[in-house]
């Protein structure tokens, strides 16, 4: 019985682009490129065992990596007959936002755990409303833990009346923690050690857009020219192209099979829009928010499929390549968690060689090692910190306070943040107010800390015309990184938690 067809990435052994010195390699990639642009998209690759049928699904460029589909049974023959290429698996990454989910197996030990079905034996119905008006809050995710350490509990999403039924496994006594994650307009909620009974009502605080959160505490300037002259690409789930507080100058959707021009929000949680707002929102409180560098030229590169929550290494590599072609100076990658892979690594190296600096989130696995791609040396890896007093009482971000504390004892490294020797910078990422599709919302994570530092880097580099004017090569990227490191200030957490510190 033959193996079913599977997707793979074919890339040159010499990097992201085929070397002109290897004639056979160039011929192969140009032939695959021709197939990629034809209607059939089928190609026969010669091997010692005979011609192997390959379907070309997508291409990064003429002599660059391709996404193919073929039988796993044919891989040995392909590799043996084409030693100058690499045939790689497709791997996936997730956004680096910090949220809890329930599991039923081994302890997750991390925010963002995969939700699994529970055996239903006890059901509690609750209602989520606005604390100010008692209006129902729809589409809010409610997560209740009977055993927080092992992530055991139940969760659900509120309906139009703000109601949700939580199905628990076994009898329910006191609930150790209840988290509420609204889609917009409200602060996420947290209650600890509560006796949750059917008919209970949980209340959420509305967002005051003039509130000084941790990002605005550390970056209070509101000049619309901050970052002017710097182009920033957001590699994420897309950016709401119709949000009044954002100006997106272009971009690309690099998800195979989707229109390249569809680089707006992908319809999930608004993660990319939130990230973009932290960098470049141009609103003014009390009707809007202001990003760290609102003067940048903002571009959106969507790598998450429509309605999806995973981004492939292929889509990410193609987005990095597009950012290079579009002359981005900085690329923000608030994603990670997949296995290290050569394709993403080669794309990051290509960015560095093209004078582009990539900032990436360290991840939200509660002090675990820095995740890939941030752990790659071609990235500036950003951890998340917070500050006491920059989130309202009774809200979810208050649960992220943890040691170590900084020289200023109000500052702390968020409990969810990954850390390690690869950490280059730290940024404010606990309880951040920013843009989401058709409104504003609060999120926490290294996903939020990274764009804060991307914005700060843009703000700094906008004052360094000599560096921005350099030839787009590795020396330019090195000069940008050196300027960022020289400007950053240590906050007293220690190198593995903060690297060079926070950009001023």
C-alpha positions as CSV (number, residue, x, y, z in Angstrom):
1,X,0.0,0.0,0.0
2,X,1.6,3.3,-1.1
3,X,1.9,6.2,1.2
4,X,-0.4,9.2,0.8
5,X,0.9,12.4,-0.6
6,X,2.3,14.9,2.0
7,X,3.5,18.5,1.8
8,X,7.2,19.2,1.9
9,X,9.4,22.2,1.3
10,X,12.2,21.9,-1.4
11,X,15.0,24.4,-0.9
12,X,18.6,24.8,-2.1
13,X,21.3,23.3,0.0
14,X,23.2,26.6,-0.2
15,X,20.5,28.8,1.4
16,X,17.2,30.4,0.5
17,X,18.2,30.9,-3.1
18,X,19.9,28.5,-5.5
19,X,23.5,29.2,-6.2
20,X,24.3,30.1,-9.8
21,X,27.4,27.9,-9.5
22,X,25.3,24.8,-9.2
23,X,23.8,24.5,-12.7
24,X,21.8,21.4,-12.0
25,X,20.3,23.0,-8.9
26,X,19.3,26.1,-10.8
27,X,17.8,24.1,-13.6
28,X,15.7,22.1,-11.1
29,X,14.3,25.2,-9.3
30,X,13.6,27.0,-12.5
31,X,11.7,24.0,-13.8
32,X,9.7,23.8,-10.6
33,X,9.0,27.6,-10.9
34,X,7.7,27.1,-14.4
35,X,5.4,24.4,-13.1
36,X,4.3,26.5,-10.2
37,X,3.0,29.1,-12.6
38,X,1.3,26.6,-15.0
39,X,-2.2,25.3,-14.7
40,X,-1.2,21.6,-14.1
41,X,1.4,22.3,-11.4
42,X,2.6,18.7,-11.9
43,X,6.3,18.1,-12.5
44,X,8.3,14.9,-13.0
45,X,11.6,15.0,-11.2
46,X,14.2,12.6,-12.5
47,X,15.7,10.1,-10.1
48,X,17.7,6.9,-10.2
49,X,14.5,5.0,-9.7
50,X,12.7,6.8,-12.5
51,X,10.6,9.9,-12.8
52,X,8.9,11.0,-9.5
53,X,5.6,12.9,-9.8
54,X,5.6,16.1,-7.7
55,X,2.8,18.7,-7.4
56,X,4.2,22.3,-6.9
57,X,1.8,24.1,-4.6
58,X,3.5,27.4,-4.1
59,X,6.8,29.2,-4.7
60,X,8.8,31.9,-2.8
61,X,10.7,32.9,-6.0
62,X,12.2,31.7,-9.2
63,X,15.3,30.1,-7.7
64,X,13.9,29.9,-4.1
65,X,12.2,27.4,-2.0
66,X,9.0,25.7,-3.2
67,X,6.1,24.0,-1.4
68,X,5.4,20.6,-3.0
69,X,3.2,17.6,-2.5
70,X,4.4,14.1,-3.1
71,X,4.4,10.6,-1.7
72,X,6.7,10.0,1.3
73,X,7.7,6.7,-0.5
74,X,9.4,8.8,-3.1
75,X,11.5,10.9,-0.7
76,X,14.6,8.5,-0.6
77,X,14.8,8.5,-4.4
78,X,14.4,12.3,-4.6
79,X,17.1,12.9,-2.0
80,X,19.5,10.4,-3.5
81,X,19.2,11.8,-7.0
82,X,19.2,15.5,-6.0
83,X,21.8,15.9,-3.3
84,X,22.0,19.7,-3.9
85,X,18.5,20.3,-2.5
86,X,16.9,19.8,0.9
87,X,13.5,18.3,1.3
88,X,12.0,19.5,4.6
89,X,8.9,18.9,6.6
90,X,6.3,21.6,7.0
91,X,6.3,22.7,10.7
92,X,3.9,25.1,12.4
93,X,4.1,28.0,14.9
94,X,1.5,29.8,17.0
95,X,1.1,33.4,18.1
96,X,2.8,34.2,21.4
97,X,-0.1,35.6,23.4
98,X,-0.5,34.4,27.0
99,X,-3.8,32.7,27.7
100,X,-4.7,29.7,29.8
101,X,-6.6,26.7,28.6
102,X,-7.7,23.4,30.3
103,X,-6.1,20.0,29.6
104,X,-6.9,16.6,31.0
105,X,-3.6,14.8,30.6
106,X,-0.2,15.7,31.9
107,X,0.4,19.1,33.5
108,X,0.8,21.7,30.8
109,X,2.9,24.1,32.9
110,X,2.2,26.9,30.4
111,X,-0.2,29.4,29.2
112,X,-1.8,28.7,25.8
113,X,-2.2,24.9,26.4
114,X,-4.3,23.0,23.9
115,X,-8.0,22.6,25.0
116,X,-9.2,19.0,25.2
117,X,-12.6,17.6,25.6
118,X,-13.8,16.7,29.1
119,X,-16.0,13.9,30.3
120,X,-19.1,15.8,31.3
121,X,-20.5,15.1,34.8
122,X,-21.1,18.5,36.3
123,X,-22.4,21.6,34.5
124,X,-22.4,25.2,35.8
125,X,-24.1,28.0,33.9
126,X,-22.8,31.6,34.4
127,X,-23.3,35.0,32.8
128,X,-20.7,37.6,32.0
129,X,-21.7,41.2,32.0
130,X,-20.2,44.7,32.0
131,X,-19.5,46.0,35.5
132,X,-20.6,49.4,34.6
133,X,-23.9,48.7,32.7
134,X,-24.7,45.1,33.3
135,X,-24.8,44.6,29.5
136,X,-24.0,41.0,28.4
137,X,-20.6,40.3,27.1
138,X,-20.7,38.0,24.1
139,X,-17.9,35.8,22.7
140,X,-15.9,35.9,25.9
141,X,-13.9,32.8,26.6
142,X,-14.4,31.6,30.2
143,X,-11.8,29.2,31.7
144,X,-12.4,27.7,35.2
145,X,-9.8,25.6,37.0
146,X,-10.6,23.0,39.7
147,X,-6.9,22.1,39.7
148,X,-4.9,25.0,38.3
149,X,-1.5,23.3,38.7
150,X,-2.5,20.5,36.3
151,X,-4.8,22.7,34.2
152,X,-7.9,20.7,34.9
153,X,-11.2,22.4,34.7
154,X,-13.7,23.5,32.0
155,X,-14.1,26.3,29.5
156,X,-16.6,27.7,27.1
157,X,-17.6,30.8,25.1
158,X,-20.4,33.2,26.1
159,X,-23.4,33.5,23.7
160,X,-25.2,36.7,22.7
161,X,-26.8,36.9,26.2
162,X,-23.4,36.6,27.9
163,X,-24.2,33.1,29.0
164,X,-22.0,30.0,29.0
165,X,-22.3,26.5,30.4
166,X,-19.1,25.0,31.9
167,X,-19.0,21.2,31.8
168,X,-16.6,19.8,34.5
169,X,-15.3,16.3,35.0
170,X,-16.5,15.0,38.4
171,X,-17.9,17.0,41.4
172,X,-17.1,20.7,41.7
173,X,-16.1,22.3,44.9
174,X,-14.3,25.6,45.0
175,X,-12.8,26.9,41.8
176,X,-9.1,27.7,42.1
177,X,-9.1,30.3,39.3
178,X,-11.6,31.7,36.8
179,X,-10.2,33.5,33.8
180,X,-12.4,35.5,31.4
181,X,-11.0,36.6,28.0
182,X,-13.2,39.1,26.1
183,X,-12.6,39.8,22.4
184,X,-12.7,43.5,22.9
185,X,-13.8,46.5,24.9
186,X,-13.1,45.0,28.4
187,X,-10.2,44.0,30.5
188,X,-9.8,40.3,30.9
189,X,-10.9,39.1,34.3
190,X,-9.5,36.9,37.0
191,X,-11.0,35.6,40.2
192,X,-9.3,33.2,42.6
193,X,-10.7,30.6,45.1
194,X,-14.4,31.1,44.4
195,X,-17.5,29.0,45.0
196,X,-18.9,29.1,41.4
197,X,-22.5,28.1,41.2
198,X,-25.1,28.0,38.4
199,X,-26.7,31.4,38.0
200,X,-23.5,33.3,39.0
201,X,-22.7,36.6,37.3
202,X,-19.1,37.6,36.6
203,X,-18.4,41.2,35.8
204,X,-15.7,42.8,33.5
205,X,-14.3,46.3,33.6
206,X,-14.6,48.4,30.5
207,X,-11.4,49.7,28.9
208,X,-10.6,53.4,29.4
209,X,-8.5,54.3,26.4
210,X,-6.8,57.0,28.4
211,X,-5.6,54.5,31.0
212,X,-1.8,54.4,31.4
213,X,-0.9,50.7,30.8
214,X,2.7,49.4,30.9
215,X,3.5,50.3,27.3
216,X,2.4,53.9,27.8
217,X,4.2,54.1,31.2
218,X,7.5,53.3,29.5
219,X,6.8,55.0,26.2
220,X,4.7,58.0,27.0
221,X,5.6,60.1,23.9
222,X,2.7,60.7,21.5
223,X,4.4,62.5,18.6
224,X,2.9,61.2,15.3
225,X,6.4,61.6,13.7
226,X,8.1,59.0,16.0
227,X,9.5,56.3,13.7
228,X,9.1,58.4,10.5
229,X,11.3,57.0,7.7
230,X,11.4,53.5,9.1
231,X,9.4,50.6,7.5
232,X,8.1,47.9,9.8
233,X,6.6,44.6,8.7
234,X,4.3,42.7,10.9
235,X,4.5,38.9,10.2
236,X,1.3,37.7,11.9
237,X,-2.4,37.0,11.5
238,X,-3.0,40.1,9.4
239,X,-3.9,43.6,10.3
240,X,-7.4,45.2,10.2
241,X,-7.2,47.3,7.1
242,X,-10.3,49.3,8.0
243,X,-9.4,50.3,11.6
244,X,-9.5,54.0,12.1
245,X,-6.4,54.0,14.2
246,X,-4.1,52.2,11.7
247,X,-2.6,53.0,8.4
248,X,-1.3,50.0,6.5
249,X,0.7,50.8,3.4
250,X,0.8,47.4,1.9
251,X,1.9,43.8,2.5
252,X,1.2,40.3,1.4
253,X,-0.7,37.1,2.3
254,X,1.8,34.3,2.1
255,X,-0.5,31.4,3.1
256,X,-0.5,28.9,0.2
257,X,-3.8,28.8,-1.6
258,X,-5.1,32.2,-0.4
259,X,-5.0,35.5,-2.4
260,X,-1.7,37.3,-1.9
261,X,-3.6,40.6,-1.6
262,X,-5.7,39.4,1.4
263,X,-3.3,40.6,4.1
264,X,-6.0,42.0,6.4
265,X,-7.1,40.3,9.7
266,X,-7.7,36.6,9.4
267,X,-10.8,36.6,11.5
268,X,-9.6,34.8,14.7
269,X,-8.5,36.8,17.8
270,X,-7.2,39.9,16.2
271,X,-3.6,39.2,17.3
272,X,-1.9,40.8,14.3
273,X,-4.0,43.9,14.6
274,X,-3.2,44.2,18.3
275,X,0.5,43.8,17.6
276,X,0.4,46.4,14.8
277,X,-1.4,48.9,17.1
278,X,1.3,48.6,19.8
279,X,3.8,49.6,17.1
280,X,1.9,52.2,15.1
281,X,-1.6,53.1,16.2
282,X,-2.3,56.7,15.4
283,X,-5.4,57.4,17.6
284,X,-5.8,59.8,20.5
285,X,-7.5,59.0,23.8
286,X,-10.3,58.9,24.8
287,X,-11.4,57.6,21.4
288,X,-8.2,55.8,20.4
289,X,-4.7,54.7,21.4
290,X,-1.3,55.8,20.3
291,X,1.5,53.3,19.4
292,X,5.1,53.6,20.3
293,X,6.1,54.7,16.8
294,X,3.0,55.9,14.9
295,X,5.1,57.5,12.2
296,X,6.5,54.3,10.7
297,X,5.5,52.9,7.3
298,X,3.5,49.8,8.4
299,X,3.2,46.7,6.3
300,X,1.2,43.5,7.0
301,X,2.4,40.0,6.1
302,X,-0.3,37.4,6.9
303,X,1.1,33.9,7.6
304,X,-2.0,32.5,9.5
305,X,-4.7,31.0,7.3
306,X,-8.2,32.5,7.3
307,X,-9.8,31.4,10.6
308,X,-6.6,29.5,11.5
309,X,-4.3,29.6,14.5
310,X,-1.1,28.1,13.1
311,X,1.5,29.5,10.7
312,X,3.7,27.2,8.6
313,X,7.5,27.6,8.3
314,X,6.9,28.0,4.5
315,X,4.5,30.9,4.9
316,X,6.8,32.6,7.4
317,X,9.9,32.2,5.2
318,X,7.9,33.6,2.2
319,X,6.8,36.6,4.4
320,X,10.4,37.3,5.5
321,X,11.4,37.2,1.8
322,X,8.6,39.6,0.9
323,X,9.6,41.9,3.7
324,X,13.1,42.0,2.3
325,X,11.9,42.8,-1.2
326,X,9.6,45.5,0.2
327,X,12.6,47.2,1.9
328,X,11.4,46.7,5.4
329,X,13.9,47.9,8.1
330,X,12.4,45.9,10.9
331,X,10.3,42.7,11.0
332,X,8.1,41.8,14.0
333,X,7.5,38.2,14.6
334,X,5.2,37.7,17.7
335,X,5.0,33.9,17.1
336,X,6.9,30.8,17.9
337,X,6.9,27.4,19.6
338,X,7.5,25.2,16.6
339,X,10.5,23.0,16.0
340,X,13.6,24.7,14.8
341,X,13.9,24.2,11.0
342,X,16.4,25.1,8.3
343,X,13.9,27.0,6.1
344,X,13.0,29.6,8.7
345,X,16.7,29.8,9.8
346,X,17.8,30.4,6.2
347,X,15.1,33.1,5.8
348,X,16.3,34.8,8.9
349,X,19.9,34.7,7.7
350,X,18.7,36.2,4.4
351,X,17.0,39.0,6.2
352,X,20.2,39.8,8.2
353,X,22.3,39.7,5.0
354,X,19.8,42.2,3.5
355,X,20.1,44.7,6.3
356,X,16.8,43.8,8.0
357,X,16.5,43.3,11.7
358,X,14.0,40.7,13.0
359,X,12.6,40.9,16.5
360,X,10.8,37.8,17.8
361,X,9.0,36.8,20.9
362,X,10.7,34.5,23.4
363,X,7.5,32.6,24.1
364,X,5.0,32.1,26.9
365,X,5.9,28.8,28.5
366,X,6.5,30.0,32.0
367,X,10.3,30.4,32.3
368,X,11.0,27.6,29.7
369,X,13.9,28.1,27.3
370,X,13.5,30.7,24.6
371,X,11.4,29.3,21.8
372,X,12.3,29.1,18.1
373,X,12.6,31.3,16.0
374,X,13.5,33.8,18.7
375,X,16.3,31.4,19.8
376,X,17.9,31.7,16.4
377,X,20.9,34.0,16.5
378,X,19.6,36.0,13.6
379,X,16.7,37.3,15.7
380,X,16.5,39.9,18.5
381,X,14.7,37.8,21.2
382,X,12.3,39.8,23.4
383,X,11.0,38.7,26.8
384,X,8.0,40.2,28.6
385,X,8.0,42.4,31.7
386,X,5.3,44.3,33.6
387,X,4.9,47.0,36.1
388,X,2.7,47.0,39.2
389,X,0.0,49.7,39.1
390,X,-0.4,49.6,35.3
391,X,-3.4,47.2,35.3
392,X,-6.7,47.6,37.2
393,X,-7.4,45.4,40.3
394,X,-9.3,42.2,39.7
395,X,-8.1,41.9,36.1
396,X,-6.3,38.9,34.6
397,X,-2.9,40.6,34.1
398,X,-2.5,41.0,37.9
399,X,-1.9,37.2,38.0
400,X,1.3,37.6,36.0
401,X,3.3,39.3,38.7
402,X,6.4,37.2,39.7
403,X,10.0,37.4,40.6
404,X,12.5,38.5,39.6
405,X,11.9,42.2,40.4
406,X,13.9,45.0,38.9
407,X,16.0,47.7,40.6
408,X,12.6,49.5,40.7
409,X,10.6,46.9,42.7
410,X,7.4,47.7,40.8
411,X,8.9,46.2,37.7
412,X,8.9,42.4,37.2
413,X,9.4,39.7,34.6
414,X,6.0,38.3,33.7
415,X,5.4,34.8,35.1
416,X,4.6,33.5,31.6
417,X,7.7,34.8,29.8
418,X,10.3,32.4,28.5
419,X,13.9,33.4,29.3
420,X,17.5,32.2,28.7
421,X,20.8,33.3,27.3
422,X,19.4,34.0,23.9
423,X,17.3,36.9,25.3
424,X,18.4,40.2,23.8
425,X,15.8,42.7,25.1
426,X,12.8,42.9,27.4
427,X,9.6,44.9,26.8
428,X,6.3,45.8,28.5
429,X,3.9,43.0,27.7
430,X,1.5,42.6,30.6
431,X,-2.0,44.1,30.2
432,X,-1.5,46.0,27.0
433,X,-4.3,48.1,25.4
434,X,-4.2,48.1,21.6
435,X,-6.2,47.9,18.5
436,X,-8.3,44.8,17.6
437,X,-10.7,44.5,14.6
438,X,-13.4,47.1,14.9
439,X,-12.3,48.2,18.4
440,X,-9.8,47.9,21.2
441,X,-8.7,45.1,23.5
442,X,-6.2,44.0,26.1
443,X,-3.7,41.2,25.7
444,X,-0.6,40.0,27.5
445,X,2.4,38.0,26.2
446,X,5.8,38.2,24.7
447,X,3.7,38.9,21.6
448,X,3.0,42.3,23.1
449,X,6.5,43.0,24.4
450,X,8.0,42.4,21.0
451,X,6.1,45.1,19.1
452,X,6.7,47.5,22.0
453,X,10.5,47.0,21.4
454,X,10.0,47.0,17.6
455,X,8.3,50.4,18.0
456,X,11.0,51.6,20.3
457,X,13.7,50.4,17.8
458,X,11.9,52.3,15.0
459,X,11.7,55.4,17.1
460,X,15.5,55.2,17.8
461,X,16.5,54.3,14.2
462,X,14.5,57.2,12.8
463,X,17.1,59.4,14.4
464,X,20.0,57.5,12.8
465,X,19.9,58.6,9.2
466,X,23.5,57.5,8.7
467,X,22.6,53.9,9.6
468,X,19.3,53.8,7.6
469,X,21.3,55.2,4.6
470,X,23.8,52.3,4.6
471,X,23.8,49.7,1.8
472,X,21.3,47.0,2.6
473,X,23.7,44.3,3.8
474,X,24.8,42.5,6.9
475,X,26.9,45.6,8.0
476,X,23.7,47.7,8.1
477,X,21.8,45.1,10.2
478,X,24.8,44.9,12.6
479,X,24.9,48.7,12.9
480,X,21.2,48.8,13.7
481,X,21.6,46.1,16.4
482,X,24.6,47.9,17.9
483,X,22.6,51.1,18.1
484,X,19.7,49.3,19.8
485,X,22.0,47.6,22.3
486,X,23.8,50.9,23.1
487,X,20.4,52.6,23.7
488,X,18.9,49.9,25.8
489,X,19.0,50.2,29.6
490,X,19.2,47.3,32.1
491,X,16.3,47.2,34.6
492,X,18.0,44.9,37.1
493,X,16.5,41.6,36.2
494,X,19.7,39.8,35.1
495,X,20.9,39.0,31.6
496,X,18.9,35.8,31.0
497,X,15.7,37.6,31.8
498,X,16.3,40.9,30.0
499,X,19.4,40.7,27.7
500,X,20.6,44.2,27.1
501,X,17.4,45.5,28.8
502,X,14.7,47.8,27.4
503,X,15.2,50.3,24.5
504,X,14.8,53.8,25.9
